[in-house]
Amino acid sequence: MAIRKIIYNSHFQISLFGLFSLLFILQGVDTEKYLLLSIPLLTVAFCLMLFRPSLILFLFICTFYIGDSLITRKMISVLAADIAFFILCAAFFSKLFTKGDLSFRLSDTKWKAAVTLLIFFIVSAFSVLLNVQKKEGIDILISLWYMFNLLQIFAVFLIFSHEKIAASREQYINLVLLLSVIEGAAALLQYFQTGDNSINTLRTITGTFSTHHAILGSMMVFPLALCIYRSTASRHLLGKIFYLSGGVLSFYIVVISGSRSSIVGIIASIVIWLFFGFSVTKKYLISIMVVGVVATVLFLFSPLRRLVIDTIKNSETSMLDISSYQRLIIWKEAFHQFAEASPLNKLFGIGIGNYYTMTYSFQMIEGFNWVSGAHNNYIHVLIETGIVGFFVFIFFFGFILAALWRRSTNDRLCRVLFYATLAFCFSGLTQETFWFQPAFCRFWMVYTTFLGICLSDHGRTTSLGDL
């Protein structure tokens, strides 16, 4: 009877499911047979659709951590998350999954966010049509793939905004924390194998996201934020200590990933939090002391100190880190290209996904006078979708930040997502955090999943069985 109770417990099933999925992830990455990952994925999905369709949501979240592309062709990257997306849509629009209830009943905030996303899609589509005659076949195909990615974002936001789905957000948090623990373990294993703390070796620490080290840094911001959420929600001292320790460990993984953009974003977010929360109270002063002590220890006894030295080497070698210097050159040339563009291209860009088609006036690396991206989310959006797309993009995140801030007084999760969003927006100053290049996989999809959950009604505790 006790065993039956454990087996049918939803938390046990989620944990078992997460570990089962990660077993295939690690095996696939270890053998470098990434296409084989789709076979267990589809098998599990088929069984779930027959016996427990609601768990397809958790399958979908698990696929975010299968970081390698199943298929990569130039700037097109197909991930396990793309396969899971079709399964998710098929399940969601079936009576098995929703019991015939497809009414969204979106709040005014969610409707405005969804409409803004849709407008950005329309502007991006127009940018593609405007440049279709100037592009080769592969360039058009890449643009169409990016357009499909935008539709995915829109659909994921709507699906996870559904009341029944958003009601189980605590269980999604459990799953993300579980996956992040194993992701962090993989990163730590890679770190101890490198034996060096230089920026060049830290770039090899990617966890399961072997495409680029920055995606690991960005992804670990989620467990950092969720651990802070859980620590503030916990009523027990041990619980607070446990989750705060998890938050520190998550930040440590960001540091050893060598993702300087994510570190800058987190620091900027903390500074804004200290500014917004300023008050001479015991709790506030203790919080500052804790942040200060942790920051000092991490700086002195972690790769963070070496990371700073490697970024700005003036004190030792009178030179700047080449990666940082290249960004300055990339930004300068991007603005030059924009200034020389036609009025239509200024307004609507060169076409979504086509930054790499721009020919620079010099060679960044021998034989290459082009780059995959602007290494700045905002410049990248400006170049590809023009002034119109840029302002829609900025409006979307401005609207989201305002909505999360309004809800933060009654919802701790909205508060931590507000500061996480600030961190992502600041990290976007030096990388394409919210875009679709293979280097950043489907990070925007992960963010949109939690955004849909956070902007839903509060106080819902529906169990998994009710989904």
Secondary structure, 3 states (H helix, E strand, C coil): CHHHHHHCCHHHHHHHHHHHHHHHHHHHHHHCCHHHHHHHHHHHHHHHHHHCHHHHHHHHHHHHHCCCCCEEECCEEECHHHHHHHHHHHHHCCHHHHCCCCCCCCCHHHHHHHHHHHHHHHHHHHHHHHHHHHCCHHHHHHHHHHHHHHHHHHHHHHHHHCHHHHCCHHHHHHHHHHHHHHHHHHHHHHHHHHCCCCHHHHCCCCCCCCCCHHHHHHHCHHHHHHHHHHHHHCCCHHHHHHHHHHHHHHHHHHHHCCCHHHHHHHHHHHHHHHHHCCCCCHHHHHHHHHHHHHHHHHHHHCCHHHHHHHHECHHHHCCECHHHHHHHHHHHHHHHHHHHCCHHHHHHCCCCCCHHHCCCCCCCECCECCCCCCCCHHHHHHHHHHHHHHHHHHHHHHHHHHHHHHHCCCCHHHHHHHHHHHHHHHHCCCCCCCCCCHHHCCHHHHHHHHHHHHCCCCCCCCCHHHC
